[in-house]
Amino acid sequence: MRKDTPIKNNIRKLRFFADEMTQQQLADKAGVSRQTIISIEAGKCSPSLELAFKIAIIFNVGIEEVFEYDATQ
């Protein structure tokens, strides 16, 4: 299955371990729409650098624990 972006993410896993945070809750904390979170989580688009850092801060982890670049794509 081909993803649209070479950026992989662990958002779903991080949401689960953050008391099963919903996509809407994450979107509200990050200041974006739920649809944006859905698209990033599904690998359909890449977040801006600012949003990537915001998401990492929300989960209190390093950005590399949220996102990974797949150079093979």
All heavy atoms as a GROMACS GRO file, in nm:
protein
  580
    1MET      N    1   0.084  -0.118   0.000
    1MET     CA    2   0.000   0.000   0.000
    1MET      C    3   0.089   0.125   0.000
    1MET      O    4   0.173   0.143   0.086
    1MET     CB    5  -0.088  -0.002   0.125
    1MET     CG    6  -0.183   0.113   0.133
    1MET     SD    7  -0.308   0.084   0.258
    1MET     CE    8  -0.257   0.199   0.380
    2ARG      N    9   0.072   0.210  -0.094
    2ARG     CA   10   0.152   0.332  -0.107
    2ARG      C   11   0.089   0.445  -0.028
    2ARG      O   12  -0.029   0.471  -0.039
    2ARG     CB   13   0.161   0.372  -0.254
    2ARG     CG   14   0.248   0.493  -0.277
    2ARG     CD   15   0.234   0.540  -0.421
    2ARG     NE   16   0.301   0.663  -0.445
    2ARG     CZ   17   0.260   0.782  -0.402
    2ARG    NH1   18   0.153   0.792  -0.329
    2ARG    NH2   19   0.326   0.891  -0.431
    3LYS      N   20   0.169   0.510   0.049
    3LYS     CA   21   0.122   0.629   0.122
    3LYS      C   22   0.149   0.750   0.036
    3LYS      O   23   0.238   0.752  -0.048
    3LYS     CB   24   0.194   0.641   0.255
    3LYS     CG   25   0.154   0.533   0.352
    3LYS     CD   26   0.145   0.590   0.487
    3LYS     CE   27   0.088   0.486   0.579
    3LYS     NZ   28   0.038   0.541   0.700
    4ASP      N   29   0.073   0.855   0.057
    4ASP     CA   30   0.087   0.976  -0.021
    4ASP      C   31   0.208   1.060   0.022
    4ASP      O   32   0.253   1.144  -0.052
    4ASP     CB   33  -0.040   1.061  -0.010
    4ASP     CG   34  -0.160   0.990  -0.069
    4ASP    OD1   35  -0.142   0.909  -0.162
    4ASP    OD2   36  -0.272   1.015  -0.023
    5THR      N   37   0.257   1.038   0.141
    5THR     CA   38   0.369   1.116   0.192
    5THR      C   39   0.474   1.024   0.253
    5THR      O   40   0.439   0.920   0.308
    5THR     CB   41   0.320   1.219   0.297
    5THR    OG1   42   0.433   1.288   0.350
    5THR    CG2   43   0.246   1.153   0.410
    6PRO      N   44   0.601   1.060   0.242
    6PRO     CA   45   0.705   0.976   0.304
    6PRO      C   46   0.718   0.998   0.455
    6PRO      O   47   0.804   0.940   0.519
    6PRO     CB   48   0.832   1.018   0.231
    6PRO     CG   49   0.806   1.158   0.189
    6PRO     CD   50   0.657   1.166   0.161
    7ILE      N   51   0.632   1.082   0.511
    7ILE     CA   52   0.634   1.108   0.655
    7ILE      C   53   0.542   1.008   0.724
    7ILE      O   54   0.422   1.006   0.701
    7ILE     CB   55   0.586   1.252   0.688
    7ILE    CG1   56   0.664   1.357   0.613
    7ILE    CG2   57   0.587   1.274   0.839
    7ILE    CD1   58   0.802   1.382   0.662
    8LYS      N   59   0.601   0.923   0.807
    8LYS     CA   60   0.522   0.828   0.887
    8LYS      C   61   0.500   0.892   1.023
    8LYS      O   62   0.577   0.979   1.066
    8LYS     CB   63   0.598   0.698   0.905
    8LYS     CG   64   0.621   0.624   0.775
    8LYS     CD   65   0.698   0.496   0.801
    8LYS     CE   66   0.722   0.423   0.671
    8LYS     NZ   67   0.796   0.299   0.693
    9ASN      N   68   0.393   0.851   1.092
    9ASN     CA   69   0.368   0.910   1.223
    9ASN      C   70   0.313   0.806   1.321
    9ASN      O   71   0.263   0.702   1.282
    9ASN     CB   72   0.272   1.028   1.210
    9ASN     CG   73   0.132   0.986   1.176
    9ASN    OD1   74   0.059   0.938   1.261
    9ASN    ND2   75   0.092   1.002   1.049
   10ASN      N   76   0.324   0.842   1.447
   10ASN     CA   77   0.274   0.758   1.557
   10ASN      C   78   0.161   0.828   1.632
   10ASN      O   79   0.140   0.802   1.750
   10ASN     CB   80   0.389   0.730   1.656
   10ASN     CG   81   0.496   0.644   1.594
   10ASN    OD1   82   0.467   0.541   1.534
   10ASN    ND2   83   0.620   0.687   1.606
   11ILE      N   84   0.089   0.913   1.564
   11ILE     CA   85  -0.015   0.991   1.631
   11ILE      C   86  -0.123   0.902   1.692
   11ILE      O   87  -0.162   0.923   1.806
   11ILE     CB   88  -0.077   1.095   1.535
   11ILE    CG1   89   0.029   1.198   1.497
   11ILE    CG2   90  -0.198   1.162   1.599
   11ILE    CD1   91  -0.016   1.298   1.393
   12ARG      N   92  -0.168   0.803   1.619
   12ARG     CA   93  -0.274   0.715   1.672
   12ARG      C   94  -0.228   0.650   1.802
   12ARG      O   95  -0.302   0.647   1.901
   12ARG     CB   96  -0.313   0.610   1.568
   12ARG     CG   97  -0.412   0.506   1.620
   12ARG     CD   98  -0.548   0.570   1.651
   12ARG     NE   99  -0.634   0.477   1.720
   12ARG     CZ  100  -0.669   0.485   1.849
   12ARG    NH1  101  -0.624   0.583   1.924
   12ARG    NH2  102  -0.748   0.397   1.904
   13LYS      N  103  -0.107   0.597   1.804
   13LYS     CA  104  -0.053   0.532   1.923
   13LYS      C  105  -0.039   0.631   2.037
   13LYS      O  106  -0.075   0.602   2.152
   13LYS     CB  107   0.081   0.467   1.891
   13LYS     CG  108   0.144   0.394   2.008
   13LYS     CD  109   0.270   0.322   1.968
   13LYS     CE  110   0.383   0.421   1.951
   13LYS     NZ  111   0.514   0.359   1.931
   14LEU      N  112   0.011   0.750   2.007
   14LEU     CA  113   0.028   0.852   2.110
   14LEU      C  114  -0.107   0.896   2.166
   14LEU      O  115  -0.119   0.918   2.287
   14LEU     CB  116   0.106   0.971   2.054
   14LEU     CG  117   0.253   0.943   2.027
   14LEU    CD1  118   0.313   1.052   1.939
   14LEU    CD2  119   0.331   0.931   2.157
   15ARG      N  120  -0.207   0.908   2.081
   15ARG     CA  121  -0.341   0.943   2.129
   15ARG      C  122  -0.394   0.835   2.223
   15ARG      O  123  -0.452   0.865   2.326
   15ARG     CB  124  -0.439   0.962   2.013
   15ARG     CG  125  -0.418   1.088   1.935
   15ARG     CD  126  -0.532   1.124   1.840
   15ARG     NE  127  -0.570   1.019   1.746
   15ARG     CZ  128  -0.679   0.943   1.755
   15ARG    NH1  129  -0.764   0.957   1.855
   15ARG    NH2  130  -0.705   0.852   1.663
   16PHE      N  131  -0.372   0.710   2.188
   16PHE     CA  132  -0.418   0.599   2.270
   16PHE      C  133  -0.356   0.606   2.410
   16PHE      O  134  -0.425   0.592   2.510
   16PHE     CB  135  -0.385   0.465   2.203
   16PHE     CG  136  -0.424   0.346   2.286
   16PHE    CD1  137  -0.555   0.304   2.291
   16PHE    CD2  138  -0.329   0.278   2.361
   16PHE    CE1  139  -0.592   0.194   2.369
   16PHE    CE2  140  -0.364   0.169   2.439
   16PHE     CZ  141  -0.496   0.126   2.443
   17PHE      N  142  -0.225   0.629   2.413
   17PHE     CA  143  -0.155   0.633   2.542
   17PHE      C  144  -0.178   0.763   2.618
   17PHE      O  145  -0.140   0.774   2.735
   17PHE     CB  146  -0.006   0.605   2.524
   17PHE     CG  147   0.022   0.461   2.490
   17PHE    CD1  148   0.080   0.428   2.369
   17PHE    CD2  149  -0.011   0.360   2.578
   17PHE    CE1  150   0.103   0.294   2.336
   17PHE    CE2  151   0.012   0.226   2.546
   17PHE     CZ  152   0.070   0.195   2.426
   18ALA      N  153  -0.238   0.861   2.555
   18ALA     CA  154  -0.273   0.987   2.622
   18ALA      C  155  -0.421   0.981   2.662
   18ALA      O  156  -0.503   1.064   2.622
   18ALA     CB  157  -0.246   1.105   2.530
   19ASP      N  158  -0.454   0.879   2.740
   19ASP     CA  159  -0.593   0.859   2.787
   19ASP      C  160  -0.693   0.852   2.673
   19ASP      O  161  -0.803   0.906   2.681
   19ASP     CB  162  -0.633   0.968   2.887
   19ASP     CG  163  -0.553   0.961   3.015
   19ASP    OD1  164  -0.518   0.849   3.056
   19ASP    OD2  165  -0.526   1.068   3.073
   20GLU      N  166  -0.651   0.788   2.563
   20GLU     CA  167  -0.736   0.771   2.445
   20GLU      C  168  -0.791   0.904   2.395
   20GLU      O  169  -0.910   0.919   2.368
   20GLU     CB  170  -0.846   0.669   2.472
   20GLU     CG  171  -0.790   0.531   2.503
   20GLU     CD  172  -0.894   0.422   2.514
   20GLU    OE1  173  -1.007   0.440   2.464
   20GLU    OE2  174  -0.861   0.318   2.572
   21MET      N  175  -0.701   1.001   2.383
   21MET     CA  176  -0.736   1.133   2.331
   21MET      C  177  -0.802   1.119   2.194
   21MET      O  178  -0.757   1.041   2.111
   21MET     CB  179  -0.609   1.218   2.318
   21MET     CG  180  -0.632   1.358   2.264
   21MET     SD  181  -0.476   1.447   2.231
   21MET     CE  182  -0.410   1.462   2.395
   22THR      N  183  -0.908   1.193   2.173
   22THR     CA  184  -0.976   1.186   2.043
   22THR      C  185  -0.904   1.274   1.942
   22THR      O  186  -0.825   1.363   1.979
   22THR     CB  187  -1.122   1.234   2.054
   22THR    OG1  188  -1.123   1.373   2.087
   22THR    CG2  189  -1.200   1.153   2.157
   23GLN      N  190  -0.935   1.252   1.816
   23GLN     CA  191  -0.879   1.337   1.711
   23GLN      C  192  -0.924   1.480   1.731
   23GLN      O  193  -0.847   1.574   1.710
   23GLN     CB  194  -0.920   1.285   1.574
   23GLN     CG  195  -0.853   1.154   1.538
   23GLN     CD  196  -0.911   1.091   1.413
   23GLN    OE1  197  -1.030   1.106   1.384
   23GLN    NE2  198  -0.828   1.020   1.340
   24GLN      N  199  -1.048   1.499   1.774
   24GLN     CA  200  -1.100   1.634   1.798
   24GLN      C  201  -1.027   1.703   1.912
   24GLN      O  202  -0.994   1.820   1.903
   24GLN     CB  203  -1.251   1.630   1.827
   24GLN     CG  204  -1.313   1.768   1.838
   24GLN     CD  205  -1.302   1.846   1.709
   24GLN    OE1  206  -1.352   1.802   1.605
   24GLN    NE2  207  -1.237   1.963   1.711
   25GLN      N  208  -0.999   1.629   2.019
   25GLN     CA  209  -0.926   1.688   2.131
   25GLN      C  210  -0.786   1.731   2.088
   25GLN      O  211  -0.740   1.840   2.124
   25GLN     CB  212  -0.916   1.588   2.247
   25GLN     CG  213  -1.048   1.566   2.318
   25GLN     CD  214  -1.043   1.449   2.415
   25GLN    OE1  215  -0.978   1.347   2.390
   25GLN    NE2  216  -1.114   1.462   2.526
   26LEU      N  217  -0.719   1.647   2.010
   26LEU     CA  218  -0.587   1.683   1.960
   26LEU      C  219  -0.596   1.804   1.869
   26LEU      O  220  -0.515   1.897   1.879
   26LEU     CB  221  -0.523   1.564   1.886
   26LEU     CG  222  -0.387   1.590   1.823
   26LEU    CD1  223  -0.285   1.641   1.926
   26LEU    CD2  224  -0.335   1.464   1.753
   27ALA      N  225  -0.694   1.806   1.782
   27ALA     CA  226  -0.713   1.918   1.691
   27ALA      C  227  -0.734   2.048   1.768
   27ALA      O  228  -0.674   2.151   1.736
   27ALA     CB  229  -0.831   1.891   1.598
   28ASP      N  230  -0.817   2.043   1.872
   28ASP     CA  231  -0.844   2.162   1.953
   28ASP      C  232  -0.716   2.212   2.020
   28ASP      O  233  -0.688   2.332   2.021
   28ASP     CB  234  -0.950   2.132   2.060
   28ASP     CG  235  -1.089   2.109   2.001
   28ASP    OD1  236  -1.112   2.145   1.883
   28ASP    OD2  237  -1.174   2.054   2.073
   29LYS      N  238  -0.637   2.120   2.075
   29LYS     CA  239  -0.513   2.159   2.143
   29LYS      C  240  -0.412   2.216   2.044
   29LYS      O  241  -0.334   2.305   2.078
   29LYS     CB  242  -0.452   2.038   2.215
   29LYS     CG  243  -0.530   1.997   2.338
   29LYS     CD  244  -0.469   1.872   2.400
   29LYS     CE  245  -0.554   1.820   2.512
   29LYS     NZ  246  -0.496   1.840   2.643
   30ALA      N  247  -0.411   2.162   1.922
   30ALA     CA  248  -0.314   2.206   1.821
   30ALA      C  249  -0.362   2.327   1.742
   30ALA      O  250  -0.285   2.388   1.667
   30ALA     CB  251  -0.282   2.091   1.725
   31GLY      N  252  -0.489   2.362   1.756
   31GLY     CA  253  -0.542   2.477   1.683
   31GLY      C  254  -0.569   2.452   1.537
   31GLY      O  255  -0.556   2.542   1.454
   32VAL      N  256  -0.604   2.327   1.504
   32VAL     CA  257  -0.636   2.291   1.366
   32VAL      C  258  -0.769   2.217   1.363
   32VAL      O  259  -0.828   2.188   1.467
   32VAL     CB  260  -0.526   2.202   1.303
   32VAL    CG1  261  -0.394   2.279   1.295
   32VAL    CG2  262  -0.507   2.072   1.379
   33SER      N  263  -0.816   2.184   1.244
   33SER     CA  264  -0.942   2.110   1.232
   33SER      C  265  -0.920   1.960   1.255
   33SER      O  266  -0.808   1.910   1.241
   33SER     CB  267  -1.003   2.131   1.093
   33SER     OG  268  -0.924   2.065   0.996
   34ARG      N  269  -1.026   1.893   1.290
   34ARG     CA  270  -1.020   1.748   1.305
   34ARG      C  271  -0.979   1.683   1.173
   34ARG      O  272  -0.904   1.586   1.170
   34ARG     CB  273  -1.155   1.693   1.352
   34ARG     CG  274  -1.156   1.543   1.369
   34ARG     CD  275  -1.289   1.495   1.430
   34ARG     NE  276  -1.296   1.350   1.423
   34ARG     CZ  277  -1.365   1.283   1.330
   34ARG    NH1  278  -1.434   1.349   1.239
   34ARG    NH2  279  -1.366   1.152   1.329
   35GLN      N  280  -1.027   1.738   1.062
   35GLN     CA  281  -0.993   1.684   0.930
   35GLN      C  282  -0.843   1.690   0.905
   35GLN      O  283  -0.786   1.599   0.844
   35GLN     CB  284  -1.069   1.760   0.820
   35GLN     CG  285  -1.055   1.698   0.683
   35GLN     CD  286  -1.104   1.555   0.677
   35GLN    OE1  287  -1.209   1.521   0.731
   35GLN    NE2  288  -1.028   1.468   0.613
   36THR      N  289  -0.777   1.794   0.953
   36THR     CA  290  -0.632   1.805   0.938
   36THR      C  291  -0.564   1.691   1.012
   36THR      O  292  -0.473   1.625   0.958
   36THR     CB  293  -0.582   1.941   0.992
   36THR    OG1  294  -0.640   2.045   0.912
   36THR    CG2  295  -0.430   1.950   0.987
   37ILE      N  296  -0.607   1.664   1.135
   37ILE     CA  297  -0.550   1.555   1.214
   37ILE      C  298  -0.575   1.422   1.145
   37ILE      O  299  -0.485   1.337   1.135
   37ILE     CB  300  -0.605   1.555   1.358
   37ILE    CG1  301  -0.568   1.685   1.430
   37ILE    CG2  302  -0.557   1.432   1.434
   37ILE    CD1  303  -0.419   1.711   1.446
   38ILE      N  304  -0.695   1.402   1.095
   38ILE     CA  305  -0.730   1.278   1.024
   38ILE      C  306  -0.637   1.258   0.905
   38ILE      O  307  -0.583   1.149   0.884
   38ILE     CB  308  -0.878   1.280   0.978
   38ILE    CG1  309  -0.972   1.270   1.098
   38ILE    CG2  310  -0.905   1.168   0.877
   38ILE    CD1  311  -1.117   1.299   1.064
   39SER      N  312  -0.615   1.362   0.826
   39SER     CA  313  -0.531   1.352   0.706
   39SER      C  314  -0.386   1.323   0.741
   39SER      O  315  -0.321   1.241   0.676
   39SER     CB  316  -0.539   1.482   0.625
   39SER     OG  317  -0.668   1.498   0.572
   40ILE      N  318  -0.335   1.389   0.845
   40ILE     CA  319  -0.196   1.365   0.886
   40ILE      C  320  -0.182   1.224   0.940
   40ILE      O  321  -0.090   1.150   0.904
   40ILE     CB  322  -0.151   1.469   0.990
   40ILE    CG1  323  -0.146   1.607   0.927
   40ILE    CG2  324  -0.015   1.431   1.049
   40ILE    CD1  325  -0.130   1.720   1.028
   41GLU      N  326  -0.274   1.185   1.028
   41GLU     CA  327  -0.268   1.053   1.090
   41GLU      C  328  -0.275   0.942   0.985
   41GLU      O  329  -0.208   0.839   0.996
   41GLU     CB  330  -0.384   1.039   1.189
   41GLU     CG  331  -0.372   0.921   1.282
   41GLU     CD  332  -0.478   0.923   1.391
   41GLU    OE1  333  -0.482   1.018   1.471
   41GLU    OE2  334  -0.557   0.827   1.394
   42ALA      N  335  -0.354   0.964   0.880
   42ALA     CA  336  -0.370   0.864   0.774
   42ALA      C  337  -0.255   0.867   0.673
   42ALA      O  338  -0.249   0.784   0.583
   42ALA     CB  339  -0.503   0.886   0.702
   43GLY      N  340  -0.165   0.964   0.686
   43GLY     CA  341  -0.053   0.974   0.594
   43GLY      C  342  -0.089   1.035   0.461
   43GLY      O  343  -0.015   1.022   0.364
   44LYS      N  344  -0.201   1.105   0.454
   44LYS     CA  345  -0.243   1.167   0.330
   44LYS      C  346  -0.177   1.303   0.308
   44LYS      O  347  -0.173   1.353   0.197
   44LYS     CB  348  -0.395   1.181   0.325
   44LYS     CG  349  -0.464   1.046   0.322
   44LYS     CD  350  -0.612   1.063   0.300
   44LYS     CE  351  -0.685   0.931   0.302
   44LYS     NZ  352  -0.653   0.844   0.194
   45CYS      N  353  -0.129   1.364   0.416
   45CYS     CA  354  -0.057   1.490   0.403
   45CYS      C  355   0.045   1.501   0.515
   45CYS      O  356   0.037   1.430   0.615
   45CYS     CB  357  -0.152   1.610   0.404
   45CYS     SG  358  -0.227   1.644   0.563
   46SER      N  359   0.140   1.589   0.497
   46SER     CA  360   0.243   1.614   0.598
   46SER      C  361   0.208   1.742   0.672
   46SER      O  362   0.161   1.837   0.611
   46SER     CB  363   0.380   1.631   0.532
   46SER     OG  364   0.417   1.514   0.465
   47PRO      N  365   0.238   1.746   0.801
   47PRO     CA  366   0.210   1.869   0.875
   47PRO      C  367   0.316   1.974   0.846
   47PRO      O  368   0.427   1.942   0.802
   47PRO     CB  369   0.221   1.823   1.021
   47PRO     CG  370   0.322   1.714   1.017
   47PRO     CD  371   0.296   1.642   0.886
   48SER      N  372   0.281   2.098   0.871
   48SER     CA  373   0.383   2.203   0.866
   48SER      C  374   0.481   2.175   0.979
   48SER      O  375   0.450   2.101   1.073
   48SER     CB  376   0.318   2.341   0.886
   48SER     OG  377   0.268   2.352   1.020
   49LEU      N  378   0.596   2.234   0.971
   49LEU     CA  379   0.696   2.217   1.076
   49LEU      C  380   0.641   2.267   1.210
   49LEU      O  381   0.658   2.204   1.314
   49LEU     CB  382   0.825   2.289   1.038
   49LEU     CG  383   0.944   2.266   1.129
   49LEU    CD1  384   0.976   2.117   1.144
   49LEU    CD2  385   1.065   2.341   1.074
   50GLU      N  386   0.574   2.382   1.206
   50GLU     CA  387   0.515   2.438   1.328
   50GLU      C  388   0.413   2.341   1.390
   50GLU      O  389   0.415   2.317   1.510
   50GLU     CB  390   0.447   2.571   1.296
   50GLU     CG  391   0.384   2.635   1.418
   50GLU     CD  392   0.314   2.767   1.386
   50GLU    OE1  393   0.314   2.811   1.270
   50GLU    OE2  394   0.258   2.825   1.481
   51LEU      N  395   0.326   2.284   1.308
   51LEU     CA  396   0.226   2.190   1.358
   51LEU      C  397   0.292   2.063   1.410
   51LEU      O  398   0.250   2.008   1.512
   51LEU     CB  399   0.122   2.158   1.251
   51LEU     CG  400   0.011   2.062   1.292
   51LEU    CD1  401  -0.060   2.109   1.420
   51LEU    CD2  402  -0.088   2.043   1.177
   52ALA      N  403   0.394   2.016   1.343
   52ALA     CA  404   0.465   1.896   1.390
   52ALA      C  405   0.521   1.918   1.530
   52ALA      O  406   0.508   1.832   1.618
   52ALA     CB  407   0.577   1.860   1.292
   53PHE      N  408   0.581   2.035   1.552
   53PHE     CA  409   0.633   2.067   1.685
   53PHE      C  410   0.521   2.080   1.787
   53PHE      O  411   0.533   2.033   1.900
   53PHE     CB  412   0.719   2.193   1.682
   53PHE     CG  413   0.861   2.168   1.644
   53PHE    CD1  414   0.908   2.204   1.518
   53PHE    CD2  415   0.949   2.107   1.731
   53PHE    CE1  416   1.039   2.181   1.482
   53PHE    CE2  417   1.081   2.082   1.696
   53PHE     CZ  418   1.127   2.120   1.570
   54LYS      N  419   0.410   2.143   1.748
   54LYS     CA  420   0.296   2.157   1.840
   54LYS      C  421   0.246   2.020   1.885
   54LYS      O  422   0.218   1.999   2.003
   54LYS     CB  423   0.181   2.232   1.773
   54LYS     CG  424   0.197   2.381   1.770
   54LYS     CD  425   0.072   2.444   1.709
   54LYS     CE  426   0.081   2.593   1.700
   54LYS     NZ  427  -0.040   2.652   1.639
   55ILE      N  428   0.234   1.928   1.791
   55ILE     CA  429   0.184   1.793   1.823
   55ILE      C  430   0.281   1.723   1.918
   55ILE      O  431   0.238   1.661   2.016
   55ILE     CB  432   0.160   1.712   1.695
   55ILE    CG1  433   0.041   1.771   1.618
   55ILE    CG2  434   0.134   1.564   1.728
   55ILE    CD1  435   0.020   1.715   1.479
   56ALA      N  436   0.410   1.735   1.893
   56ALA     CA  437   0.509   1.674   1.982
   56ALA      C  438   0.499   1.733   2.122
   56ALA      O  439   0.504   1.659   2.223
   56ALA     CB  440   0.649   1.693   1.925
   57ILE      N  441   0.483   1.863   2.131
   57ILE     CA  442   0.471   1.930   2.261
   57ILE      C  443   0.345   1.885   2.334
   57ILE      O  444   0.348   1.861   2.455
   57ILE     CB  445   0.476   2.083   2.244
   57ILE    CG1  446   0.617   2.125   2.202
   57ILE    CG2  447   0.431   2.155   2.370
   57ILE    CD1  448   0.627   2.268   2.151
   58ILE      N  449   0.236   1.871   2.262
   58ILE     CA  450   0.110   1.825   2.323
   58ILE      C  451   0.130   1.689   2.388
   58ILE      O  452   0.080   1.664   2.499
   58ILE     CB  453  -0.004   1.822   2.218
   58ILE    CG1  454  -0.043   1.965   2.180
   58ILE    CG2  455  -0.123   1.742   2.269
   58ILE    CD1  456  -0.127   1.975   2.055
   59PHE      N  457   0.204   1.601   2.322
   59PHE     CA  458   0.227   1.467   2.376
   59PHE      C  459   0.349   1.461   2.468
   59PHE      O  460   0.380   1.355   2.523
   59PHE     CB  461   0.241   1.365   2.263
   59PHE     CG  462   0.112   1.339   2.190
   59PHE    CD1  463   0.102   1.366   2.054
   59PHE    CD2  464   0.002   1.287   2.256
   59PHE    CE1  465  -0.016   1.342   1.986
   59PHE    CE2  466  -0.117   1.263   2.188
   59PHE     CZ  467  -0.126   1.290   2.054
   60ASN      N  468   0.418   1.575   2.482
   60ASN     CA  469   0.536   1.583   2.569
   60ASN      C  470   0.644   1.482   2.529
   60ASN      O  471   0.700   1.413   2.613
   60ASN     CB  472   0.496   1.566   2.716
   60ASN     CG  473   0.603   1.615   2.811
   60ASN    OD1  474   0.676   1.708   2.778
   60ASN    ND2  475   0.615   1.551   2.925
   61VAL      N  476   0.668   1.475   2.398
   61VAL     CA  477   0.771   1.386   2.343
   61VAL      C  478   0.851   1.464   2.240
   61VAL      O  479   0.811   1.571   2.196
   61VAL     CB  480   0.711   1.259   2.278
   61VAL    CG1  481   0.636   1.175   2.380
   61VAL    CG2  482   0.621   1.294   2.161
   62GLY      N  483   0.965   1.408   2.201
   62GLY     CA  484   1.043   1.468   2.093
   62GLY      C  485   0.974   1.450   1.960
   62GLY      O  486   0.898   1.354   1.940
   63ILE      N  487   1.001   1.540   1.868
   63ILE     CA  488   0.935   1.534   1.737
   63ILE      C  489   0.963   1.402   1.666
   63ILE      O  490   0.879   1.350   1.593
   63ILE     CB  491   0.974   1.657   1.652
   63ILE    CG1  492   0.877   1.674   1.535
   63ILE    CG2  493   1.118   1.649   1.607
   63ILE    CD1  494   0.889   1.807   1.465
   64GLU      N  495   1.083   1.345   1.690
   64GLU     CA  496   1.118   1.218   1.625
   64GLU      C  497   1.038   1.100   1.680
   64GLU      O  498   1.034   0.994   1.618
   64GLU     CB  499   1.268   1.192   1.637
   64GLU     CG  500   1.317   1.163   1.778
   64GLU     CD  501   1.336   1.286   1.866
   64GLU    OE1  502   1.317   1.401   1.820
   64GLU    OE2  503   1.369   1.266   1.984
   65GLU      N  504   0.972   1.118   1.794
   65GLU     CA  505   0.884   1.013   1.847
   65GLU      C  506   0.745   1.020   1.785
   65GLU      O  507   0.668   0.926   1.795
   65GLU     CB  508   0.875   1.023   1.999
   65GLU     CG  509   1.006   0.988   2.068
   65GLU     CD  510   0.994   0.993   2.218
   65GLU    OE1  511   0.903   0.926   2.271
   65GLU    OE2  512   1.075   1.063   2.280
   66VAL      N  513   0.715   1.132   1.721
   66VAL     CA  514   0.586   1.150   1.654
   66VAL      C  515   0.599   1.122   1.505
   66VAL      O  516   0.517   1.051   1.447
   66VAL     CB  517   0.530   1.291   1.674
   66VAL    CG1  518   0.390   1.303   1.612
   66VAL    CG2  519   0.525   1.330   1.822
   67PHE      N  520   0.703   1.178   1.443
   67PHE     CA  521   0.720   1.169   1.298
   67PHE      C  522   0.851   1.104   1.259
   67PHE      O  523   0.953   1.120   1.326
   67PHE     CB  524   0.711   1.309   1.236
   67PHE     CG  525   0.579   1.376   1.262
   67PHE    CD1  526   0.566   1.469   1.364
   67PHE    CD2  527   0.467   1.345   1.187
   67PHE    CE1  528   0.445   1.530   1.389
   67PHE    CE2  529   0.346   1.405   1.212
   67PHE     CZ  530   0.334   1.498   1.313
   68GLU      N  531   0.846   1.034   1.146
   68GLU     CA  532   0.966   0.969   1.091
   68GLU      C  533   0.962   0.987   0.939
   68GLU      O  534   0.859   0.965   0.876
   68GLU     CB  535   0.962   0.821   1.127
   68GLU     CG  536   1.073   0.739   1.070
   68GLU     CD  537   1.054   0.590   1.098
   68GLU    OE1  538   0.990   0.556   1.199
   68GLU    OE2  539   1.104   0.511   1.018
   69TYR      N  540   1.076   1.024   0.883
   69TYR     CA  541   1.085   1.042   0.739
   69TYR      C  542   1.133   0.913   0.675
   69TYR      O  543   1.236   0.859   0.712
   69TYR     CB  544   1.182   1.156   0.705
   69TYR     CG  545   1.194   1.181   0.558
   69TYR    CD1  546   1.092   1.243   0.488
   69TYR    CD2  547   1.307   1.139   0.488
   69TYR    CE1  548   1.103   1.265   0.352
   69TYR    CE2  549   1.318   1.162   0.352
   69TYR     CZ  550   1.215   1.224   0.284
   69TYR     OH  551   1.225   1.245   0.150
   70ASP      N  552   1.057   0.863   0.577
   70ASP     CA  553   1.093   0.741   0.505
   70ASP      C  554   1.162   0.781   0.375
   70ASP      O  555   1.097   0.814   0.277
   70ASP     CB  556   0.968   0.658   0.478
   70ASP     CG  557   0.997   0.527   0.406
   70ASP    OD1  558   1.116   0.498   0.378
   70ASP    OD2  559   0.902   0.453   0.378
   71ALA      N  560   1.294   0.777   0.375
   71ALA     CA  561   1.372   0.821   0.260
   71ALA      C  562   1.365   0.724   0.141
   71ALA      O  563   1.412   0.756   0.033
   71ALA     CB  564   1.518   0.841   0.300
   72THR      N  565   1.304   0.608   0.159
   72THR     CA  566   1.296   0.512   0.050
   72THR      C  567   1.182   0.542  -0.046
   72THR      O  568   1.174   0.480  -0.150
   72THR     CB  569   1.278   0.367   0.104
   72THR    OG1  570   1.154   0.359   0.176
   72THR    CG2  571   1.394   0.330   0.196
   73GLN      N  572   1.096   0.634  -0.012
   73GLN     CA  573   0.985   0.667  -0.101
   73GLN      C  574   1.023   0.775  -0.199
   73GLN      O  575   1.092   0.865  -0.174
   73GLN     CB  576   0.863   0.713  -0.021
   73GLN     CG  577   0.794   0.599   0.044
   73GLN     CD  578   0.654   0.638   0.087
   73GLN    OE1  579   0.602   0.742   0.054
   73GLN    NE2  580   0.592   0.552   0.164
   0.00000   0.00000   0.00000
